[in-house]
């Protein structure tokens, strides 16, 4: 097994446990925001990973998160949607000289501005999908959008700080 594969396995397990054991009990802004740090796993997968395989990994991660939240399928669905839209955001952010086949979505490889834009896009889609499914009514769309925006921005801040704290210079 390569060093990168081991890193992804460790990241998967660590983010799953942190989300389930610590962040599942954190509710901010009077219940209008939560921190879904596990989306970092999906965002930080290799840029050229096939969408199907990324969706499979997101499905497994979402199932694990749903176990902690007792929410049958909500996080699984949102994680799979996030993995599905991720390549579209990457394509929007692609520089003229393209990416190396082994590049990953990290701050040290792509820069802070690029990473923040990718995170924000994926996290907004993930949060909106999750809260729309949770509300499951047209009358709750406004509430779902408010929760999605606040959750995405708080998750973005916590996510960027986490990546800074746990990344190495060569990552």
Residue pairs with C-beta under 8 A, 6 or more apart in sequence:
4 46
4 102
4 104
8 41
8 45
11 40
11 41
11 44
12 41
12 57
12 61
15 37
15 38
15 40
15 41
15 61
16 38
16 41
16 61
16 64
16 65
18 37
18 38
19 36
19 37
19 38
19 65
19 68
20 64
20 65
20 67
20 68
20 69
21 68
23 34
23 35
23 36
23 37
24 68
24 69
26 34
26 35
27 33
27 34
28 34
28 35
28 150
28 154
29 150
29 154
32 146
32 147
32 150
32 151
33 147
33 150
33 151
33 154
34 151
34 154
34 155
35 151
35 154
35 155
35 158
36 123
36 126
36 127
36 130
36 151
36 155
37 155
37 158
37 159
37 162
38 61
38 65
38 75
38 79
39 79
39 82
39 119
39 122
39 123
39 126
39 155
39 159
40 119
40 159
40 162
40 163
41 57
41 61
42 54
42 57
42 58
42 61
42 79
42 82
42 83
42 86
42 122
42 126
43 82
43 86
43 105
43 118
43 119
43 122
43 123
43 159
44 104
44 105
44 106
44 163
45 54
45 57
45 83
45 86
45 104
45 105
46 102
46 103
46 104
47 90
47 99
47 103
47 104
47 105
48 99
48 101
48 102
48 103
51 83
51 84
51 86
51 87
54 83
54 86
54 87
55 80
55 83
55 84
57 83
58 79
58 80
58 82
58 83
59 76
59 79
59 80
61 79
62 75
62 76
62 77
62 78
62 79
62 80
63 76
65 75
65 76
65 79
66 72
66 73
66 74
66 75
66 76
69 75
71 134
74 130
74 133
74 134
75 130
77 129
77 130
77 133
78 126
78 127
78 129
78 130
78 133
79 126
81 125
81 126
81 129
82 122
82 123
82 125
82 126
82 129
85 121
85 122
85 125
86 118
86 122
89 117
89 118
89 121
89 122
90 105
90 118
92 121
93 114
93 117
93 118
103 109
103 110
104 171
105 115
105 118
106 115
106 163
106 167
106 171
107 115
107 160
107 163
107 164
107 167
108 167
108 168
108 169
108 170
108 171
109 171
110 118
112 160
115 160
115 163
116 156
116 160
119 156
119 159
119 160
120 152
120 153
120 156
123 151
123 152
123 155
123 156
123 159
124 148
124 149
124 152
126 152
127 147
127 148
127 149
127 151
127 152
127 155
128 144
128 145
128 148
128 152
130 148
131 143
131 144
131 145
131 147
131 148
131 151
132 141
132 144
132 148
134 144
135 141
135 143
135 144
